[in-house]
Amino acid sequence: MKREDVLSDRVSRGLDKIRPYIEMDGGKVALAGIDEKRGVVSVFLKGACHGCPGAQATLKGGIERAVKAEAPEIKEVVLAN
């Protein structure tokens, strides 16, 4: 299997693409884990994103979209507990 085919690498690539936009607003996003069986990625939102009323919109409209563009088998991105 080629390195670019590894799911965790593709998820990280998706996060790397959205990260600069989140950081412009003082936030941070970090990968918490990947449940390959369920197709779910968990992330931590930190900085200005932590507790922000718009965090859910950022999660679904930005982060999830970027991750799915790189790893279409991912069904959902959720906040880690």
C-alpha positions in Angstrom: 0.0 0.0 0.0 1.3 3.4 -1.0 1.8 6.0 1.8 -0.7 8.4 0.2 -3.4 5.6 0.4 -3.2 5.3 4.2 -6.4 6.7 5.7 -4.7 8.6 8.6 -2.4 10.4 6.1 -5.4 11.4 4.0 -7.3 12.6 7.0 -4.3 14.6 8.2 -4.0 16.1 4.7 -7.6 17.3 4.9 -7.0 18.8 8.3 -3.8 20.5 7.1 -5.8 22.2 4.3 -8.4 23.7 6.6 -6.0 24.5 9.5 -4.8 27.9 8.2 -8.3 29.2 8.0 -9.1 28.1 11.5 -5.8 29.6 12.8 -6.7 32.9 11.2 -9.5 33.2 13.7 -7.4 32.2 16.6 -8.5 28.5 16.7 -6.7 25.2 16.4 -7.8 21.8 15.3 -6.1 18.5 16.3 -6.8 14.9 15.3 -8.0 12.9 18.3 -8.7 9.6 16.5 -10.2 7.7 13.6 -12.7 4.9 13.9 -12.2 3.3 10.5 -15.0 0.7 11.1 -17.6 3.5 11.6 -16.0 6.0 9.3 -15.8 8.6 12.0 -13.0 11.1 12.7 -12.8 12.8 16.1 -11.1 16.1 16.6 -10.3 18.5 19.3 -11.0 22.2 18.8 -8.8 24.5 20.8 -8.1 28.2 21.2 -10.8 30.5 20.0 -12.8 27.6 18.6 -13.2 25.9 22.0 -16.6 26.9 23.3 -17.3 29.2 20.4 -21.0 29.3 19.3 -19.9 28.8 15.7 -17.8 25.8 16.4 -20.4 23.3 15.2 -20.7 25.2 11.9 -16.9 25.2 11.6 -16.8 21.5 12.3 -19.4 20.4 9.8 -19.1 23.1 7.1 -15.3 23.4 7.1 -13.4 20.6 8.8 -15.7 17.7 7.8 -15.9 18.9 4.2 -12.1 19.1 4.0 -11.6 15.7 5.5 -14.2 14.1 3.3 -12.5 15.6 0.2 -9.3 13.8 1.0 -10.9 10.6 2.5 -14.4 10.1 1.0 -15.0 6.9 3.1 -15.2 9.1 6.2 -18.9 9.6 7.0 -18.7 12.1 9.9 -16.3 14.3 11.8 -17.2 14.8 15.5 -15.8 16.6 18.5 -13.7 14.4 20.8 -14.9 14.1 24.4 
